[in-house]
Every structure is written in C-alpha cells, then in structure tokens.
Amino acid sequence: MQASPLAVLTAADVRTSGVLNPDVAVDVMRRTLAAKRAGVAVDSPLSTLTLGEPGHRFVAHPASLEDIAGVKWIGANPENLRHGQPRASASVLLSDRQDGRSRAVVEATSISAARTAAVGALAVEVLASTAAPFSVGVVGAGVSSLAFVDTVIALYPDLVRTVTVFDLAEEAGARLVETLRERGVAATVAGSVEEAVTAHEVVVLGTSDAVTPYVTPAMLEGVRLVVAISLNDLTETAVATSGRWVTTDRQLLAYDLSSTARAVRSGAVSPDRIELLEDLMVDPASGDRPEGERIVFDLWGLGMFDIALAAAAWRRQERDHGQR
Ligand SMILES: NC(=O)c1ccc[n+]([C@@H]2O[C@H](COP(=O)([O-])OP(=O)(O)OC[C@H]3O[C@@H](n4cnc5c(N)ncnc54)[C@H](O)[C@@H]3O)[C@@H](O)[C@H]2O)c1
C-alpha cells in the first residue's frame, strides 16, 4: 500500500478554505442532515471524560459520512474564561472510511462554532417564520451566540430587527453588543434574563451546561422559538409548556444535562413528540403554526457536523494545492 501523507490543517488553513463562511457552513449542514435522514451519515454515541469541576471535560464524537470516518475531540474548561482563554478547543481526525488510513488532522475550534451556528440558523429557517423581521434575545454572550447571530444575519440580512443580550459577566454582554453594533445590528445589553427573553420571537441560549435551570414559562411569554445551544437552561415546566420539541438527534434524551431529556424522563413530554430537524427540513413547521405556539429546539452537536465541515476544508485545500 502506498503511504499517503497525513495532512494537517491549522486554524488559518480552515479559515482560508472558506468553510467558515455562513453560506458554505449552512450548505454543508443542510447536506449532512439530509444524509443523516437517508441513513448514510451516522454518529456513534459520544464518550465523555469528566475531570473535576463542572464543564471541565473532554468529549469524543465519532461519525462516518461519505468516504470518511472521523472523530471530533473537544476539550473544555469554563475556568479558561477567567484567564481570557477560550472555554473549548477542538480538533478532528479524518480517516479513509474504506481502508481506515488516517488522512488529515484539522484544527476545529472555529469549525465547532460555525457548524453550531449553521445548524441553529437552519432551525430558524425551518421552525420560525422568516416572512417578517423578528427580535432576537441572547442569553450567554459567548462564541456560539455570536456565531449564531452572525449566521442568521448573513443568511437573512433583513430579518433580525434587534438583538438583546444578557450575560452574567457584564463585560461579555457589552462586548457582544459592541461587536454586533459594529456589524450594523441594533443591539442592546439587557439587565436581566427576563429582559433578554420575554417577548423576543427567537431566543438563543448559549450559557453553560453546568447551570441550574432558570428560564421559567413566565419568562417565555411571546417567544416563538428557543434555540438551545446550551441544553440545561429551561426549567422542566418551561419545556413541558412548550408546543413542540425538535432536536438533531435522539442521543439528547440520554443526556443528563438536558432540560428536554428531564421533561421526557419525568413523563411531562412524551418521547414520541420529539421531532428531528432533518424531517422538518423536508416538511417545514413554519407554515401554519398555531398562534402563540412555542418550539424548543435543542441543538445536539453531532460529530458528523464537525467532521463534514472539516472534510470540506480538507477537500478544498487539496483541490487548491493538489495535496491528496
Ligand atoms: N449544542 C452544541 O452543539 C454546542 C456547541 C458548542 C457549544 N455548546 C455549548 O454551548 C454553551 C456556550 O458555548 P460557547 O462556546 O459559546 O461558550 P462561551 O464560554 O464562549 O460563552 C458562554 C457565555 O455564557 C455566559 N454564562 C454562563 N452562565 C450564564 C448564565 N446563567 N446566564 C447568562 N450568561 C451565562 C458566560 O459568562 C459566557 O460569556 C456551552 O455550554 C457549550 O457546551 C453546545
């Protein structure tokens, strides 16, 4: 067997490849979810190594799609934020699906944020009405929330009317608001969770899986779609009083730090009612929705999302530099 070199893509290579552009990332996620629906993209259950404090963990997400099998490896420690470091870092190992050879290692921290944002933006496209501008509430002003807002704006430039941001760390909220204003978005800092949630049609939760749930049904008055990137913010009643529950994978239901999984386990929500985004992409929910119905979208981060985007970056690099 002729040895082929193991390609290494740095963060700069990934950026240069163009896969972080919202339209590219959304297109790759759309195709990945369709491949999942067709049964040709598959994830195996993730494996978590927990190390002490809440949120300090390493997670391996194996998946296979097209001619690739791979694993996303992500290390996170919320403590990093106190030292001005990113909370999480990720890389992806890509192997040939047929013969098992390792083909590329891809620095994937920015891929993780881009794929999360792209799947969240697809949820907005499929689950919210994109006919009229809406206001966005953000709780947790980190990397994921910024990427989400950026992607929705890139996809639908005239759709986001205002963005209201709450973060426990005031400077993080102020930083996100400033960044959004620089992009021409009408953004304001909220003084409380309620202010960032109540009456905003679309709410994004991007805090920390370690939190005690704090978003109550009363806070969710007027909210049409909750995009839960962090999965443990809603109280069980906030989940139970919603009208529809959508996710990207049923692995969510086995996850301890998931509000929806808890509501299912307690019997408040029947597991049969949990819908998959890939099915609704074919049969959208955004048409005739009952007045006042609230959808909770739990964004379960599948390995195939990162692997698909990392593989796209690798293929683009090889196409441009002929390294395959
Ligand atoms: N679903 C997915 O696929 C996926 C992908 C990436 C990240 N995540 C999760 O999303 C969350 C956010 O990720 P990130 O990379 O943007 O994190 P980040 O650390 O960059 O930002 C999180 C922000 O939330 C704030 N925060 C924490 N608790 C809060 C609370 N109770 N109220 C208000 N603000 C609060 C922090 O101060 C911080 O600014 C994490 O829990 C992460 O595990 C999920």
The ligand as an ORCA input file, in Angstrom:
! r2SCAN-3c Opt
* xyz 0 1
  N     -25.130     22.189     21.210
  C     -23.936     22.227     20.649
  O     -23.648     21.581     19.647
  C     -22.909     23.095     21.258
  C     -21.812     23.534     20.520
  C     -20.911     24.411     21.109
  C     -21.127     24.793     22.435
  N     -22.194     24.280     23.121
  C     -22.489     24.675     24.499
  O     -22.986     25.996     24.396
  C     -22.574     26.731     25.541
  C     -21.913     28.017     25.093
  O     -20.750     27.719     24.363
  P     -19.708     28.868     23.995
  O     -18.583     28.201     23.336
  O     -20.422     29.990     23.328
  O     -19.284     29.283     25.451
  P     -18.532     30.597     25.945
  O     -17.837     30.163     27.168
  O     -17.802     31.260     24.832
  O     -19.736     31.562     26.377
  C     -20.642     31.260     27.404
  C     -21.097     32.590     27.991
  O     -22.225     32.319     28.835
  C     -22.116     33.126     29.996
  N     -22.945     32.484     31.038
  C     -22.692     31.352     31.721
  N     -23.743     31.077     32.534
  C     -24.660     32.054     32.330
  C     -25.954     32.312     32.848
  N     -26.526     31.515     33.766
  N     -26.632     33.405     32.414
  C     -26.063     34.243     31.495
  N     -24.825     34.047     30.962
  C     -24.150     32.971     31.381
  C     -20.623     33.179     30.303
  O     -20.315     34.304     31.078
  C     -20.035     33.260     28.883
  O     -19.892     34.609     28.443
  C     -21.683     25.784     26.352
  O     -22.483     25.197     27.345
  C     -21.271     24.724     25.374
  O     -21.060     23.476     25.997
  C     -23.080     23.468     22.561
*
